[in-house]
Amino acid sequence: MSSAAEIARQTQQREIRNRWLLSAPALLIIFFAAIGPLFVVLAYSFMVKGDYGDVKFGQYSLDGWFSVFFQRDIFDDTLTLADAHLSIFWRSLKLSFFTTLLTLLLGFPTAYFIATRPRNTREIWVFLVTIPFWTNLLIRTFAMQQVIRNEGVVNSVLMWTGIIDQPLQIMFTDTAILLGMVYVYLPLMILPLYASMEKLDFRLIEAGYDLYAGRLQVLWRVIIPLVKPGVIAGSILVFIPSLGAYVIPRVLGGGKNLMLGNLIELQFGAGRNWPLGAALSITLMVIVMVALLFYVRNAARSGAQHG
C-alpha cells in the first residue's frame, strides 16, 4: 500500500513539474514583456531627472514622488500642494466614475433586450454591438467630435428645431470627454452584462411576479443580484481604461482638460521630467489596483451572502 502511495506521489510531482516546464515560456514572456518594464518605470521614479528628458543613472532622489502631490515655490521655496496634479487626479476619477455609471445605465437595458430576443437573432444583436471595435479608437473619437462640435449634428438639430439660438459649447469641456468615453466604452459594458443575462433563468422573474412583486422589486431583488458578476466585470472593463484614457481627452478636451494619461505623456514629452512621469504612472497603477481589489472584495462578499 505504501509503495502504491509513493508511486502516486511521484506521479503527481512529475505532473506538477511538467506543468511548470510547459508554462515556463509563457511566464518568461509575461515577466519580460509586462512585469519587467514596470520595474524599470519604478526604478526611474526614484532617480534624478536628466537635463534632456532622461534620468541620471546611479543618482537617486524622491523628488519624483514628492512632486506628485507637492510643489515648492520658485521664489521662497515654500511647500504647497500640487493643485494642478490634484485637480487632474480628481477629474480623472470623476469622469471615470460617471463614464462607468452612464455605460451601466445604458448597457443594462440594452443587454436585457438582447438576452430576451429569440436565440436565432441574439447573435445578430451582439454582432451589431461589436461593430465599433472594427474601427480605430482615434477615428471613433473624431466621429464623436463631428457630432458635438459647434457645427455638428447635435447643435445643427437643436438650432433647426428652434430650441437654441446659438451653438452650445460642448467641445473642449469635461462633458465632451464624458460623452466620448461613454460612446467608446459602452460595448465593454454591454457584452459582460449580456453574458450574465443570457444564463439568467427567467422563470425566477415569473416567480417574482407570481409573488406580487412589482417591476422595480423584481429588478432590484431578482435580476440585479443574479447578474451582479456581469455588472462587476463590465464596470472593471470600463473604469480602468477610462482612468488612463489619453486619446479621448486629447482630441475632445483640446489639451485644456487633461486626465492622468495626458499628464503622464506630458512629463515624458514636453515636461522632460521622467521621474515624475514614472511616479505618476505607478500612482495610476496603484489606483487601478485599489479599484480592482474593491470590486473583487465586493464580488466575494456578494458570493458569500448568496451561498
N, C-alpha and C positions, 0 to 999 in steps of 0.2 A: 504493500500500500504506500509506503514511504517512497519507494522507487517511482511509482506512478506519479506521486505528487511532485517529486523532484523533476521528472520529465516535463510535467505540465508547467512548472515554474520556469524551467529553462526555455520552453517553447514560448511562453509569454514574454520573457525577457528578449528573446530573439525577435519576436514580432515588434516589440516596442523599439528595439534598436533599428530594425529595418524601416519603421515608420519615420524615425528621426533622420535616417540617412536619405530616404526618399524626399523628405521635406526640407532637407538642408539647403539645396539650391534656391528654393523659393524664399527661405528665411534669410539667406545671404543677400538676395536681391532686395528684399524688403529693408534689410538693415542699411545697405549701402545707398539705396535709392530714396529712402524715406527717413529713417532714423538718423543716418549719418549726417545729412545736410542740417537736420535740426540741431545736432551737437555743434556743427560749425557756426550756425546762427547764434546759438547760446554762447559759444566762446567769443564771438565778435561783440556781443553785448557787454562783455567785461573788459574790452580793450580800449585803447586810446584812439580817437579818430585821427585819420591821416590828414595831410594838407590838401590832398586832391581827391578825396572821396573814398579812400581805402582805410585800412587800420594799421596801426604800428604794432607789429608782432613783437612779443616779449614785453610790452608795456601795458599794464593793466590798470583799470580805473572803474569806478562805479558811476561815473558821470552819465553814461548812457541810461542806466536805470534811474538815476536821480532826476534826469531831465524828462522822464515820462510824466511825472506828476508835479515837479517843482521847477522853478526858474530863478535865476539871480538877476537883479537889476544891473544894467551895464554901467551905471554911474556910481551908486553907493553900495553895490554888492549885497543888497538886502534880499532875503529869501521870500518868495511868494509862490502861490500855486500857479501851475501852468494852465491858465484859464482856457487857452485855445485847445490844448490837448483834452482837457476835461469836457469841454463842450462837444468836441468831436466824438469822444467816448459816449457821451450821453446821446448825441444824435444817432450814432450807430446802433446803440441798444434800443432806443425808442423806435427808430424806423424798422429795425429787425423784428421787434415785438409786434408792431402794428401790421407789418407785412405778414407775419405768421397768423395773426388774428384774422385779417381780411381774407387770406387764402383759405383759412379754415371755414369761415362763414360762407365763402363762395364754393369751396370744394366739397363741403359736406353734402349739400343738396344735389350737387352735380353727380357725385359718386353714388348717392342713393338712387338717383334717377337711372343711372346706368345699371346698377345692380338689380333694379326692378324690371328691366326690359326683358323680353324673351331671350333665351340663351343664344339663339341663332343670330341675334342682332347686337349682342353686347360687344363682340369683337370689333364691330364697325365703330361703335361709340368710343371704345378705348383707342382704336386706330386714329380717330379724329383728335383725341386728346394729345396723342404723341406727335402729331404733325409738327408743332412748333420746334421740337427737338431736331428736325431736319435742317433748320436754318441757324446760321451762326448767331451767337448772342449779340454781337455788335449790330448785325442787321436788324434783329428784333428790337434792339434799343432805339435805333434810328427810326424804325417804323412807329414806335410809340412817340417819338419826337414829332413826327409828322401829324400825329393825332392831336397832341395837346399844345402845339406851338400857337402863336398868335393868329396865324393864318391857317391853322389846322382844321381838322374835321369838327372838333368839339366847338371851337369858337365860331366857325362858319355856320354851323347848325343853330347855335344859340342866337347869333345875330340875325340869321334869316327868319327865325321864328319871332323875333322881336323881344326876346327875353332880356337881352343885354344890348346896350348901345355901342359899347366898345369892347375889344377883346379882353378876356381875363388873362392876367399874367400868371400862367401856370408853370411855364418853363423856368428853369434855374431856381426852383424852390424845393423845399422838402416834400411838398405834395407831388411834384413831378417825379422825384426819386421813388417815393412810395408807390405811385401808380406803375412806374416802370418795373419795380421789383415784384409787385403783385402779378403783373402781366407775365413776367418771365418765369416766376417760380410757382405759379398756380398748378401746372401739371404735376409738379413734385408733391403736391398735397393731394391731388385727386387720385393718383394711382395707388398709394398705400391705403387710402380710405376705401377705394373700390375693392382692393384685395381683401380687406376685412369684411366689408359688407357682402361680398359675393358668398362668403361662408356663413352668413347670418341665417339662422333658422327663422323664417318669417312666421312660422306657427306660434312662436313666442309672442310676436306682435299681436296676432289674432287672439291669443290667450289674454293679453293685456286688455284689449277692447272688450272681451267677454267678461272680464272682471270690472267693467265700468270705469276703466281708466281713460282719461282724456288724451288728446293727441300729444299735448306737451308732457303729460305724465309718462306716456309710452316712450316718447323721445328721450326723456331725461332718465327714466328708471330702467328701460329695457334696451333701447338701441345704443345709446352712448356708452354704457358700461360694456356692452358686448363688442363694440368696435373701437374701444379705447386703445388697443395696440396700434391700430391704423392711425389714430389721431396723434399718438406719441411719435410714431415713425415719420408721419408727414410733417409734424412740427419740427422735428430734428432736421429733416431734409431741407426745410425752408429756412429755418432760423440760422443755421450755420453758414450757408453761402451768402445769406443776406448780410450777416455781420461782417464778412470780409469782402463785400462787393466792391469792385473797382470800376468796371466799365460803365455801369448804370449811373452812379453818382458823377462820373467824369463827363458823360455826354449830357444827361438830363439836369445835373446840378450846375454845369457850366464852370466848374472849378472853384465856385464860391462856397458850396455846401459840401464840404469834404466829409468822408467817412474814414474808418480806420484803414481800409485798403489804400485809399488815396494818400493818407498821411504817411503810411509806410513807404509807398513809392516815392513820395516827395523827399523823404530823408535819404533814401538810397540814390536819388537822382539829383535834383537841383540843390537840396539841402546839404549834400556831401557829408552827412553825419551817419555813417554806417552803424556805429554802436547804438545810437538812439533808434535807428530803424530796426535793428536786430532786437533791441529790448521791447519795442512796440510789437514786433512780430510774436515774440514769446508771450507778451501780455495778451495778445489776441488769442493765442492758442490756449492760454490758461482760462480765459473767459469761455471759450468753446468747451473745454473740458468740464468746467463747472456746470455749464448748461446741460451737457450730456449726463453728468452724474445726477443732476436734479431730475431729469426726465427718467433715467434708469431707476432711481430710488422710488419715484412715484409709481412707475410701472410695477416694480417688485412689490410695493405696498398694496397696490390695487390687486395684483395677482394673489397675494396672501389673504386679502379680505374676501375675495370671491372663490377661495379654495383652490 
